[in-house]
């Protein structure tokens, strides 16, 4: 019989032959217990197996105090009339091949450049650059914290990024690193830095642009913010950057490859960035290698309006809605022209649009493909929109998070 106490872990207990009621005890009255290696369990000396506070106002022992000692073990009575199995409520793995972040980013970048013989790595500055880029074209550079791969090092190549700069996991690269990236791909026409709207990235890339201009280089910067969840009154720093930025990079890369001037590529990038709306959905937050604790969602709930760095969502939905309901909710936030806080982009029937779904790392292709189909059906039936391009995959991830973002560009 499954029991799910509010804000605790998931319990499953098997009772034979008598029904046993969970009781509430004060923390100091918990029976002593010992670990039994042979049984891979914790054996209690009394018939009371485990104590939970089932009500928020009760002063019983909280689950968080027990889990460090009981996680992944079964609790067995010395007179085993029943067994109570305890499992954490997290529905994602904390297991990693690497249990420390030490050197992990550099190892990743060294592995990545082997995919393409045209790529090179300035390991000290974590700059991946294209050795075959055309110096007569505008150089486009992007970057940010690691943990979002393949963004941004995976997008270095002809007609896209000339270089990328990587920081630590979920941390902006330094100004010095970014200046090294600019110097690695000098351009006769100039350089454009394109970043998502996060404080560290805006600060360090902005300072790097100033330093480049002070040295006589032509350097511009575009800040992309496409998240609609917080609304126009929800943040002093503007809209959060999600995977919609990749559409901006693709358009700018094509314009640069076609020989566009610095001003033409820049203006096109700004215009494109202002025609994208995005929202993320999180079933569970990601786990960072080497860290013992991390944010998590409650049982039976998901969050919408989350960020790619374990930021809390705009709203929690419980119980978890059906895929059809979830798709309707997301599209309403993205497309409803009557919403004064989120109508950032005008959409009309018959507009040429692009639909982009970015898997944050922990969703299956099976589910993402099915949800993509649901989005397309509702876009056509409810909004009169039939995207001319559909893009889906691991585009801008958040380590192993079972989450995704939906972006629509007009």
N, C-alpha and C positions, 0 to 999 in steps of 0.2 A: 504494500500500500504506500504510494508516494505522498509525502507531506512537504509543503513548501512554506515554511514560516517566512513572514515578511523580513526582507533585508538580512537574511541569513543564508547559509549554504543549503544545498538540496539534500534532503534526507530520504532514504528509502529503508524501511525496516520490515523484516519478515517475522511474523508472530506465530508461535505454536507452543502449546495449544490454546493459551489464554490471551485475550486482548489486554494490552498493557497501555496505560495512559501516560503520556509524557507529563512530568511534573516540573514545577518551577521551584528552584532552590536558591538560597543565597550563595554567593560565590564561595564563602568559607565552609559551606557544608558539603562540598563536592567530595565524593569518596576518593580515596587514594587509588592510584593505578600503577601498574608496572608494564614495561614493554616485554613482549614475548617474542624473541627472534624466530624461534622455530615456527610459530604460528603467524608471524608477520602481523601481529595485532597488539592491541593494548588490553590487558586483562584487569578488570576491576574486581575489588574484593567484596563489593556489595551488589545487590540486585539492581541498583540504580545505574543506568547505562550512560546517559548523556543528558545534560541540562541545557535548555535553550530558553531564552526569553521570547515568548510568543507574542507579547504585547509591548509596544514601545514604552509604556509607562512602568513596566515591571523591572525590578532591580536585580533580575537574574543575571547570570554570566553571559556576556556577549560572545557571539561566534568568533569574532576576531581574536579573542583571547585564547580560544581553544585551537583554532586552525593550525597555528605553528607547531603544535604538539600532536595533533590528530590527523593532519592532512594525509590523505592517501592510505590510511589504515582503517581496519575494521575494529569495532569495539565488541568484545565478547564477555559475557558474564561468566563467572566461575561456575555458576549453575545455569548453563546456557538455555534458558527457556526461549530466548529470541536473540537475534543478531541485528545490530544497527550499523549500517554502512554509511560512512560520511564521505562525500566528495565535494570539492570546492565548486562554487557556482559558476566559475569561469568556464566558458565554452571554447577556450582557445588554449594552445600549448605554450608553456613557458620553457620548453626544451629548445636548445640552440646547439648548433655545431660549435659555435664560439661563445664561451661564457664570460668573455670580457671584450670591451670595446678597444682595448689596447692594440693599435696597429691595424685594426679591422678595415678602416676606410682606405688606407693605402693599399692593403692587400686586394681589396675589391677593385680599385682603380688599375692596379697592375694586371689583374685578370681581364678587366674590361678592354684594355687597349689591344689585347691579343685578337679580339674579334675582327679588327680592321687594321690592316698593315699601314694605313695612312695616318693612324692616330699615334700620338706621342704623349708622354706624361712628364710634367715637371713635378716630381714627387714631393719635393720640399714644400711647394705651394699648392699641391693637389690641383694642378691645372691640367686638364685634358684638352689637347688642341689638335686641329687638323693640319697636318704638314703639307697637304695639297690644296689648301684654300687659295683663292684667287685674291692677291693683294690689291687688284684694281677694283674689287667689289667692297661694299660696306661690310665690316666685320661685326657680327652679332654675337654677343657673349651673354650667357646666363649662368645661374648657379644658385646655391643656397646650402642649407644643411643637408647632410647625408641622411640616409634612411628612406629617401623617396625614389630610389632607383627604379627605372632607368633615368629619371630626371636627376641631373641634367646632363651628365656625362654621356648618357646613351644617345643623346641627340646631336652630338658633334659629328659633322660630316658635310659634304657638299650640299649647297642650297638649304642649309639649316644653320646650326651654330658653328662658328669658327673655333670657339673655345668654351669650356665650362670651368667653374671654380667650385670646389666642394669644401664645406666646413665639417666640423664634427657632427655627430648624429643630432639632428634637430637644432643645430646651432649655425649661425651665419659664418661664412668665411671672413677672415680679417681683411682690412683695407689693403694691407701689404700683399696678400694673396691675389686680390682682384687686380691690383696694379700689375702684378706679374702676368696675369692672364691677358691684360690689354697689351702688354709689351710682347707677348708671345705671338700675337697675330696682328701686327701693324697693318694699317690700311691706308691707301692713298686717298680714299674718300672720307674715312672716319669710322668711328666705332659707336655702336649703340648697345648699352647695357639694358637687359630686360629682366626684371625681377618681380616676384610676387610680393604682395603688400604685407610684409612682416617687419617689425621695427628694426631688428638687427640687420636684415638685408638692405632695407632702405638706407640706413645709416652708413654702412660700410661701402656699399656700391656707390652711394652718393658721394662719399669722400673720395673714393677712387676716381670717379669721373672728374671731380674738381682737380685732383692731382694731375690727371692726364691732360686736362685743358691747360693747366699751369705750365706744363712742359711743351705746349705748342701742339698737342694732338687734338684732333676734333673728336669730342666724345659727348654723346647724349644719353639720356636715361629714361626708360619707360617703366612705370610701376603698374602692375596688373592686379586688379581686385575684382573678382567676379562672383563672390559668394553673396547671396541675397538674404541669408537667414536672419541676420541681426537687424536688417532694415536700415533706413536712412537716418534714424535717430538712435540706433543701437550702439554705435561705436564712434569714439572721437578720432580714431585713426583711419576710418573708412572701411571699405569692404575687404574682407579677407581674400587672399589669393588661393585659388584651387586649380584644378587641372585645365581649366579654360585657357590658361596662359599658353598652353601648348599649341592651341590654334593660332594665337598671335605669333608665336615663334615660326610656325609653318608658313604663314602668309608673308612674314617679313623675310624669311629665308628665301622664298621664291622671288620676292621683289629684288632682293640683293643679287641673287644669281642672274636675274634678268638685266642687271646693270643699272638699277635705280640709284638715284643720288642719295646722299645722306638725308636730306630733307624729305625726299619722296618716301623712302623706306620708313623714316621716323613717323611721318604723318599717317601713313597707312597702318603702322603698328598701333598708334594711339587710337585711330578710328576703329580698328578691329577690336581692341581691348574694351571699348565702350559699348560693344554690341554682343556681349556674352553674359549669360546668367548661369549660376551654378549653385548646387546644394549637395551636401554630403549626408550619407546615412551610415550609422555605425551600429552594428550588432554587438560588438565588444571592442574595447580599446586594444591597442597594440602592446606588445611586451618588448622592452629594450634589453638586449643581451647584457648580462652583468648586473641588472637592477633587480632587487628583491621585490619591490612593490611597484604597482602602477594603478592607474585609474581603471575602473571597470563599471560596466553597466549592471543594473540589478536584474534578478531573474524575471523572465517574462516581459522584458521591455527592450526597446531600441531607442536610439537618439537620432534626431534629425538636426541638421545645421551644425554638425561637428567640424572640427579642423583636423589637419593631417599631423598634428603633434600631440595627440591625446587631449586636445582642448575639449571642454564639455560642450554639449550640444545646445542648440537654441531651445529644444523641447524634447521631453521624453514621452514616448508613446507606450502605454501599457493598458491592456495586453497588446502584444505585437500584432499590428494590423495585417490583413491579408496582402499579398502582392498587388492585387488590384486596388485596394484602398491606399496602399503606400504610394503606388504610381500616381494615383489621382491627387494625393496630398502634395507630392513633389511638384508635379506639373502646375498645380494651382499656385504654389509659391513662385514658380519661375515665370509663369505666363499671364497671370491675372492682371489685366490692365486697370482694374478698379482698386487695386491695393495701393494706397498712396505711399506706403513705406517700401515697397519692393518692385514697383513697376519701373525698373531701370531701363528696360529695352522695350520698344514698341514691336509687337508681333501682330501680324494680320494673316488672314487666310491666304494661302498661296505664296507666302514669303519663302524665299530660298534659304533654308536653314541647314545647320550641321548639328547632329546629335552626337555627343561624346560621353561615354561612360568609362570612368577610370577605376579599375579594381585597386583597392588599397593594399592588396597583397594576400588576403586570407579568404577571398570568396572563390567558389568553384566556377569554372567556365560554364558548367551546366546551369547553375542558377542565374549567373549574369546574362547568359544568352536568353534564358526564358524571360527574365525581367526586361531585357531590351525589347523583346517581342511585345510585351505588355505595354511598354512606353510607346512604341510605334503605333500600336492599335489605338491607344487613347489619344495620341497626338492627331491621328487622322480623324477619328470619330468625334472627338469633343472639341478640338481646336482648329480643325481644317488645315493642319500642317503636315506635310510629307517631306521629311528631310532629304536633301539631295546628296548628302554624305552622312554615313554612319561610321563612327570610330569607337572601338571598344578594346580593352586590354589592360595590361599592367602599365599604365602610362605615367602616373605620378603616385607612387605608393606611400604607405605609412608602415614600413616594416612588414609585420605579419597580421595587420589588423583585418578582421572580417568586416570590411566596410567598403563603400564605394561612393563616388560622386557622379552626379548627372549634370552635364553642361549643354546648353543650347545656344548656338551663335546664329544671329540673323545676318 
